[in-house]
């Protein structure tokens, strides 16, 4: 092991919090050889970022390395002083962080910031610094003309490339990238990661890639270490790990990651795929298997057997005509002159699931809000069940009879719950406003709806900050279905969730659609997710529809060049040797 | 509720200063409420034969030029001063929070118009404005309250506006609209409760300032009139006797004022920690 560049042995990191000491990393060991590429994969709270911060001694004050040893080039740096670390950081070990926008200084041009990074370890004259900075800009494919640009003038992907330029400025031996592409579009992610791995290979650096995305890890790293609750549970070459995962947790993670061919049932593991017979008390047979969320929740099957149909009251406008449920004609929405949605038409049948895919800025979220009548279109018509709901102004739509029929589930489960409402009130409030049931009836409806979403009753008294991400997502869904809508608009419902939680939530949504006959307008940037959840797919770019068709068809034979590009950019978990190196 | 209490206890344990301030503020409020029954002497009964006595075991804070017990007067004054401050702050909070929230939520022309009005109001030296208001409206307790409320109002409007403005695009506001809430209901039921914790800090800080303000007006003869026990008047009357060595006439009311302002100001910070639900786990 003496040849290892970085060697971590039995690392324990604890944080002192109000609740006492919390062990974030407990007994982690790993090593990376010169020129090696290692991905550390894990879900939120697994300790993967803490590990990186411990190695570079960037832990915040509350965190402390309790035990263990960190060796860099054979030298013990576990308790290295500030001066020693300062010399190492940047020059020998450097980091690329998540959210490049906040990591860059907003009031200094990017060229100057790269010069600063070079100058931190090399005393060079200004001209030489500038020349080196230009060289680095070229290496990350940013034109020299942007030398004097400020971070806010650049796209997220370009900012991240600037960060990479700064990280490699002093030719470090080890680069630690902490979720470098989270929050970037898939095509941007591909460009950034391709660039990063190429630079790593050219300069014979080692890379530790910290990510929650197994596909990304598999595509860009030779080896993958899976972390769970502060320890590495499995480590193997990328191909082997995904072909033959050994540890149960790895199996779950691999299964939960959407692939080109997976179905919703695949994601939650084999157990959930085979559904127990309806009714006949098979309710609590398989518990836990699906529920990877940290709390005991009812599995989706057990809820399925529930005799209740949440809020089965027929909709006031429950028409029987067989026309499309939703029709939108030539929708246009402009913001301050810029067109967010330009001339989009779509239709949606009862119980159908329509996917809307696109990258940031494609107008998909605007479209979802137009359909949901939260904002007014600048042009076009929206018909719901034959009624021209586009004619009702968005500010008055809350009183329209169709309000309860169209509900929405938001992207960020945390942001979409009122911090001062308990989970119960979050679900009950729309009921109170829209259906005005008697108190007893309402209580029952809230409980049914919560149960339907796999929320145990004791969680209902909690406030959002006392719930996990997955639980909050469930509250958001329970709130939307409590009023028995006919169309559910889902705006990236799982984008903020861990893969295993995403799997469970997707399964829940899929079951809801089948059981309640809900129609979905499913908006997502994730093509795989949309393919699994939707019958038909619309691909959007810059406010326009570039392609529309059945999901399988679009995947099998994409017609538009943009669709092909999107498809190619998705990192899949595939049992084959990694490409990097 | 239990969790709230436990959280409050936890915050107070970690912040001895806040605990002290809270205790001080609470004691002051209790004393003010009970003042008609707990004054050792009648605060307005004069006894010239006993005038200008230094502090003693009978008269803890001495007596004034008319032989009235200063300690009793301090206690009686606490009731009046706190009542003025609390009503003034309550008024400006209620009006300011609603006006500011609607401006912050709606934005646009209304927001700009109200914003400019607030700027104009704040461009005046506020204490002078209060003096002018009392002088114009008349020397009555109600008018002191109104004047103090008006000069506090801009702060609440600005504060509520800023707090609502950062939340108006939150997901839960959109969710409320999908859940059938109109704009008014969103402001009153969703946004206002959410900005209350931060407003509470402002309330506590303002209480101290309002007390000072009321006392200041009375000190200048523009507020409560002479025989009524009031800290500002007591300082004003006592000031004449400093040069002749009767320091207690002015010192004790001054100390009472300082203590009141200090307690409410220090409490402000503590309150924020207690009322912020995100601090509770």
Interface residues (C-beta under 8 A of the other chain):
Chain A: X18 X19 X369 X372 X374 X395 X396 X398 X399 X403 X404 X406 X407 X408 X410 X411 X412 X415 X416 X417 X418 X419 X420 X429 X430 X433 X434 X463 X465 X466 X476 X479 X480 X483
Chain B: X10 X170 X171 X172 X174 X175 X176 X177 X178 X179 X180 X181 X182 X183 X185 X190 X193 X194 X277 X278 X280 X281
